[in-house]
Amino acid sequence: MFAKVAEEGSYAAASRTMGVSVPTVSRAVARLEERLGGRLFNRTSRQLSLTEFGQRMVEQASALYRQAEEMESEALELSVQPRGLVRLAVPMSFGLRWVAPLLPELLARYPGLELDLHLSDSTVDLVADGFDAALRIAALPDSSLVARRICPVTQYLLASPGYLARHGRPEHPRELAEHGCMSYAYRARSQVWRFTHIDGTEQDVTPRGPLRVTNSDALVAPLLAGLAIAELPEFIAAEYLADGRLERVLPDWSMTQGGLYFVTPSARSRPRKVQALADFFVERLSEPAWYSAPL
């Protein structure tokens, strides 16, 4: 305030520029003079001028005022334009197939954004591992986290036409005990396959078979080769169902009905850069391309 009074030449002009009252400016300058132990202005009824002491102080005070203006301007820019580093955890297969192709658009839209993309199917601890956000599929996050649902994601039980021709098509989940079943190791709650019939009947099955993987893409080649039956999320399965290389098994029985979620440690004081990332993925993935494939 002292710097602004010196620049404007009066308390009244400084108060208008800074959007505060004249008494506020006057009291602030008086407190500063008391703290510094010297008068900063010579005051008369018509004129306000710097004392010798004030002349010595005003250059540094003006520099501080300019720094404060720059800080405020930068803060306002950050609140409008997302800037800075965001650490984002994404499941491996989903990230490679559906997030990586969106990165050119994302980074072109927000040139001040830096993205540290962590691709892994294991569930990371956002707080302990220092992540700003994560995309998670199927499993609802912990109660300490805040989740924004982007779109539903369904699991399908699949086999190749060749496998079904050789081994027959099961008509009930109980019959899966007679088949080789390949499974995904990072299931949300357990290794049990939970089926729900269209009439509401439920049936749990523990898959047994030749292969268990930590990444669903590793199941594709064995499935296509007719090795066994396996589950795949629809964002992987859609292209193989569309061209007939894989078929649904037990189509009247649904598997896990989950979703894609944007997860953050807290919704309070969420940085603009994280909010921009959430909005972008909602915009681009709320009606994903895999829905267009005939399932």
N, C-alpha and C positions, 0 to 999 in steps of 0.2 A: 504493500500500500504506500509506503514511503517513496518507492521508486516511481509509482504511478502519479503521486501528487507532484513530485519533482518534474516529471515529464509533461503533465497537463498544466501545471502552473497554479492549480487551486484545488482545494479539497472538494469543492462542488463538482468540478469537471472529472476528477478522479472517481468520485462516488458514482457518477452517471456511467462512466466507462466500465466500472467493475460491477455495477448492478447492486450496490449496497448504499446505505444511508450515509449522509455527511457525518453525523455523530460517530458512526462506526469507524470511519476512516480517521477522524480526529482522535478518538480514543486509542486506536491502534498505533498511530504515530507517537502519541504521548507516552504510551507504554514502552515503545521502542526507545525513545529518548531517555526514559528513566532507566531502562536496562543497560543502555550503552553509556550512560553517564554524561550526556552532552546534548545541547540543542542542535536540531537538524535544520530548522527553519527560523528565519527572522520574520515575524508576523506583524503586519500593520493592518489598519482597517481597509487599505486599498491594495496592498501588495504582499506577496509571499515570495521570499527569496531564500536560497540556501545559505546557511552559515558556512564558515570555512571547514568546520567539522563535517557538515552535511555534504560539502563538495567532495571530501575525501571518501565518504561512504557511498555516494550515489552511484558511482560506476559499478561497484560490486553488487549493490542492490538491484540495479537495472539488469545486470547479467543473470542474477537469480530469478528475476521476474520473467526474463525471456526463456530461461530453462523450464520454468513452471508452465509457461504457455506451450512450449514444445511438448512437454510431458502430457499435458491435457489434450493437445491435438492428437498425439500418438495414441492415447487411451481411447479417444473417441473413434479414431480410425479402426482400432482393434475391435471395438464393439460393433462396428458396422461390417468391416471387411475381415473375414477369417484369416488369421496369420499365425504362424508358428507350427511347432511339431505336435502331431497327434500319433500316439502309439495305439494301433488297432490290431486286435487278435481276431483271426478269421479261420474257420475250418478249412483244411487243405484242399479237398476236392472242390468245395463250393467256391473257395477263393480263386482257384486257378480257372474254373469254368465261367464264373459269373461276376466276380469282383475285378479281377485283373483286366478284363476287356473294358471296364468302365473307367479305369485309371486315367487314360488320356483326357477324357471329358472332365473328370473331377479336377485334375491338376490344371487344366486350361481354364476352367471356371474360377478356380481359387488359386491364382498364381503365388500368393503369399503363404500357401499351406505346404507343410512338409509332412509326409506320411511315412511312418515306420510300420510296415505291414508284417505281422507275425502270422505265418501260415502253419497251423498245427491242428490235428484232430483232438488232441488232449485238451481238457478244459483248464484254462489258466485262471489263476487267482488275480482278478483285476487289481485289487488293492495291494496285495503283497508283491506282485510282479511289476507294479508301476504302469499298468495300462490305463489309457484314458477311456477306452470303450472296446466292445467286442461285438461281432455278429455271431449269434448262437442259433443252432438249429435243433428243433424238436423239444429239447428239455427246457422247462421254465427255469429261470435263474434263481439264485439264492434270494431269500427275503431281504437281505441287506443291499441288494442291487435294484436298479430301476430298469425295467424292460419296456421297450416300445415295439409292439408287434408290427411287422412289415407285411408278411403274407403267410398263408398256411403252407406247410410242407408235409407231404404224406409219404409213408414208406410202402413199397410194393414187394410182394413175394413173386419171384420170377424164375423162369426156366427157359431153356432153348427149346424150339420145336423138336429138335433131335432127341433131347433128353426125355421129353414127354412121350415121344413115339416109342422109345426103348423101355422106359420104366413105368409108363402109365401116368395118368393125371389124378392126383389126390382130390377127393371130394369133401374131406373133412380134415381139420387141423390134426386130429389124432392120427391120421394116416401118414403124417410126416415122419413118424417114428420109423417107417419102412423106407425112408429116402435119406440120401446124404444131403445135409443142409449146411451151407457155408454161412458164417455169421460175422458181424461187425463187433469189434472188441470194446469200442467206446460207447456202448448204448447208455442212454441217459440214466436209467434206474436199475436195470438188471439185465442179465443175459437171457431172460425169458421173452419169447415172442407171445404177445398178447393179441388175440384175435377177437373181433366182435362181428357177429353175423348181422345181416340186414334185419333179422327179427329180434335183435337185442341179445341173443345168446352169446355168452363169452366162453373162450377156451384158451388156456395157457399151454404153451409148448416150449420145452427146452431143446433147442436145436443140437443135433449131433451130426458131425460130418468131418470131411477131410481138411477143412481150412477155416481159420479164424484170422481176421486181419484188423489192422488199426487204421486202414484207409479204404473206403468203399470202392475206389477205382480199381483196387487190386482184385476185386471180385469179378470184374467185367470179363476178362479173358477166360477164366475158368467157366463162367456162365455160358459164354458164347460157344465154348468148346464142348458143352453138354456134360460137364463133370458132375454137377449137382444143382440143387435148388438154393437160392439165396435171396436176401432182401437188399433192395437198393432204394435210396431216396428218389423221388420223382424227378428231381433236377438232373440226375444222371440217367435214370431209366427212360425218360421221355423219347430220346432219339432212337433207342433200340426197340421200343414198343411201336414207334411210328413206322419203322421200316420192316417190322416183323421178325427181326433177329431174336427177340425175346418175347415171351408171352406171360401174362399174369397167371399166377396159380391161386386157386381159391378166390376168384373175383367177387364172390358173394360175402367174403369175410374181409373186413378192413383191419389193417395193422395200425401202428401208431399214428394218431392224428396230431401232429405237432405244428410248429411254425418257425419262421425266421424272425429273430428278435435283434434289435439294436439295444445293447446293454451297457449301462454306465454305473459307476459306483454310487452316484447320487444325482438327483435332478436339481438340487439347490446349487446356485452359482455355477451352472454349467457354462464353460467357456464358449464363446461364439464359434470357435473353430470346431468344437465337438458337436454343437447344435447344427452347424452347417453340414457336417458329415452325416448326421442322422437324417436331416431333411433330404439330402441328396439320395441316400439309399432308399428312403421311402418313395421318393419320386420315381426312381429307376427300377425298383424291384418289387413294388407293390402289385404289379401285374406282369410277372416275368414271362419271358419268351417260352419257357417250357410248358406253360399252360396251353399254348396253341397246338401242341402235339396231340394227336388222337390217342387217348389212353384207354 
